[in-house]
Amino acid sequence: MPSALQKRSTAWAVLILCALLALFGMGGVKLRAAYKVVANQYEQRVDPEFAARAEAAQNILKLADKLNESNTEELENALDSFDAAEGPARSTADLEVEKAVNDLSESLKEKAQNANKRELLSHQLAEFESRGRIAQYELEEYNQNAEKFNQKLKSFPASVIRLVWNIEKLEYCV
């Protein structure tokens, strides 16, 4: 054994250094993995529901065009904002789309004289609302998991590990 390691103080220093490296190394890997699990939950479960809801809103917009509805600017702008938004900011943009669809739907119901168009409008509105309920459920689950993760970041040693590994808090959705 090298003579430096035969000294008790050097051995303790090496032991402490190894323990710290293990703590920060493994802790960082675990914390990063936990971050990715929750972030992926948003990308894989919440965002697709928002996308399907936006598609239903686009279909409502197309139907408005067929019904010669001219008051579609609010929905068009809301969908543009939704398309430009990324990540959890899409939940706020989705609220704008919902308001625009609700405002437009009354006018469309009055203009849909044909039974087929009424049925098509009813189907698209039901699809839009259904996707909204599913998205809301997924958002609540995501927010709960993001809250748990963010609380974990406040505890020791995670609060120090996150600084070393540059791990950010997760955003919440509205």
C-alpha positions as CSV (number, residue, x, y, z in Angstrom):
1,M,0.0,0.0,0.0
2,P,1.4,3.5,-0.8
3,S,2.8,5.3,2.2
4,A,0.3,8.2,1.9
5,L,-2.7,5.9,2.3
6,Q,-1.1,4.3,5.5
7,K,-1.8,7.6,7.3
8,R,-5.1,7.6,9.0
9,S,-6.0,11.2,8.1
10,T,-5.3,10.6,4.4
11,A,-7.4,7.5,4.4
12,W,-10.3,9.4,6.0
13,A,-9.9,12.2,3.4
14,V,-10.0,9.6,0.6
15,L,-13.0,7.9,2.1
16,I,-14.9,11.2,2.5
17,L,-14.0,12.2,-1.0
18,C,-15.3,8.9,-2.4
19,A,-18.5,9.2,-0.4
20,L,-19.1,12.7,-1.7
21,L,-18.4,11.7,-5.3
22,A,-20.8,8.8,-4.9
23,L,-23.5,11.0,-3.3
24,F,-23.3,13.7,-6.0
25,G,-22.7,11.4,-8.9
26,M,-25.4,8.9,-8.2
27,G,-27.7,11.5,-6.7
28,G,-27.4,13.6,-9.8
29,V,-28.1,10.7,-12.1
30,K,-31.2,9.8,-10.0
31,L,-32.4,13.4,-9.8
32,R,-32.0,13.9,-13.6
33,A,-33.9,10.6,-14.2
34,A,-36.7,11.7,-12.0
35,Y,-36.9,15.1,-13.9
36,K,-37.1,13.3,-17.2
37,V,-39.9,11.0,-16.0
38,V,-42.1,13.9,-15.1
39,A,-41.1,16.0,-18.1
40,N,-41.8,13.0,-20.4
41,Q,-45.2,12.6,-18.8
42,Y,-46.2,16.0,-20.1
43,E,-44.8,15.3,-23.6
44,Q,-46.3,11.9,-23.9
45,R,-49.7,12.3,-22.1
46,V,-50.7,15.9,-21.9
47,D,-49.4,17.4,-25.1
48,P,-51.0,14.8,-27.4
49,E,-54.4,15.6,-25.8
50,F,-53.9,19.3,-26.4
51,A,-52.9,18.6,-30.0
52,A,-56.1,16.5,-30.6
53,R,-58.1,19.3,-29.0
54,A,-56.5,21.9,-31.3
55,E,-57.3,19.6,-34.3
56,A,-61.0,19.5,-33.2
57,A,-60.9,23.3,-33.0
58,Q,-59.4,23.5,-36.5
59,N,-62.3,21.3,-37.7
60,I,-64.8,23.6,-36.1
61,L,-63.0,26.5,-37.9
62,K,-63.4,24.6,-41.2
63,L,-67.0,24.0,-40.6
64,A,-67.4,27.8,-39.8
65,D,-66.0,28.5,-43.2
66,K,-68.5,26.1,-44.8
67,L,-71.3,27.9,-43.0
68,N,-70.1,31.2,-44.2
69,E,-69.3,32.4,-40.7
70,S,-67.2,35.5,-40.8
71,N,-66.5,35.9,-37.1
72,T,-63.6,33.4,-36.8
73,E,-60.7,35.8,-36.1
74,E,-60.7,35.1,-32.4
75,L,-60.4,31.4,-32.9
76,E,-57.8,31.8,-35.7
77,N,-55.7,34.0,-33.4
78,A,-56.1,31.6,-30.5
79,L,-55.0,28.6,-32.6
80,D,-52.0,30.6,-33.8
81,S,-51.0,31.4,-30.2
82,F,-51.5,27.7,-29.3
83,D,-49.3,26.6,-32.2
84,A,-46.5,29.0,-31.1
85,A,-46.7,27.9,-27.4
86,E,-44.4,25.1,-26.2
87,G,-44.5,22.9,-23.1
88,P,-46.7,23.8,-20.2
89,A,-47.4,27.3,-21.7
90,R,-49.7,25.4,-24.1
91,S,-52.2,25.0,-21.2
92,T,-52.7,28.7,-21.1
93,A,-53.0,29.0,-24.9
94,D,-55.6,26.1,-24.7
95,L,-57.8,28.3,-22.5
96,E,-57.8,31.0,-25.2
97,V,-58.8,28.4,-27.8
98,E,-61.6,27.1,-25.5
99,K,-63.0,30.6,-25.0
100,A,-62.9,31.2,-28.8
101,V,-64.6,27.9,-29.6
102,N,-67.3,28.6,-27.0
103,D,-67.9,32.1,-28.4
104,L,-68.1,30.8,-31.9
105,S,-70.2,27.8,-31.2
106,E,-73.4,29.7,-30.5
107,S,-73.3,31.5,-33.8
108,L,-72.5,28.2,-35.6
109,K,-75.4,26.4,-34.0
110,E,-77.8,29.1,-35.4
111,K,-76.3,28.8,-38.9
112,A,-76.2,25.0,-39.1
113,Q,-79.7,24.5,-40.6
114,N,-78.8,21.3,-42.4
115,A,-79.1,18.2,-40.2
116,N,-75.8,16.8,-41.4
117,K,-74.0,20.1,-40.6
118,R,-75.7,20.2,-37.1
119,E,-74.6,16.6,-36.5
120,L,-71.0,17.4,-37.7
121,L,-70.9,20.5,-35.5
122,S,-72.2,18.6,-32.5
123,H,-69.6,15.8,-33.1
124,Q,-66.7,18.3,-33.3
125,L,-67.9,20.2,-30.2
126,A,-68.2,16.9,-28.3
127,E,-64.7,15.9,-29.5
128,F,-63.3,19.2,-28.4
129,E,-64.9,19.0,-25.0
130,S,-63.9,15.3,-24.5
131,R,-60.3,16.1,-25.3
132,G,-60.5,19.0,-22.8
133,R,-61.6,16.7,-20.0
134,I,-58.9,14.2,-20.8
135,A,-56.3,16.9,-21.0
136,Q,-57.5,18.4,-17.7
137,Y,-57.1,15.0,-16.0
138,E,-53.6,14.5,-17.4
139,L,-52.7,18.1,-16.4
140,E,-53.7,17.5,-12.8
141,E,-51.6,14.3,-12.6
142,Y,-48.7,16.1,-14.2
143,N,-49.0,19.0,-11.8
144,Q,-49.1,16.7,-8.8
145,N,-45.9,14.9,-10.0
146,A,-44.2,18.2,-10.8
147,E,-45.1,19.5,-7.3
148,K,-43.6,16.3,-5.7
149,F,-40.4,16.7,-7.8
150,N,-40.1,20.4,-7.0
151,Q,-40.6,19.7,-3.3
152,K,-37.8,17.0,-3.5
153,L,-35.5,19.7,-5.0
154,K,-36.0,21.7,-1.8
155,S,-34.7,18.9,0.5
156,F,-31.1,18.2,1.4
157,P,-29.0,16.9,-0.4
158,A,-31.1,17.3,-3.5
159,S,-31.0,21.1,-3.1
160,V,-27.2,21.0,-3.4
161,I,-27.1,18.2,-6.1
162,R,-29.5,20.2,-8.3
163,L,-27.1,23.1,-8.3
164,V,-24.1,20.9,-9.2
165,W,-26.1,19.2,-12.0
166,N,-28.0,22.3,-13.1
167,I,-31.4,20.7,-12.7
168,E,-34.3,23.2,-13.0
169,K,-37.7,23.1,-11.3
170,L,-40.6,21.8,-13.4
171,E,-43.2,24.3,-14.7
172,Y,-46.8,24.0,-13.6
173,C,-49.8,24.1,-15.9
174,V,-52.9,26.2,-15.3
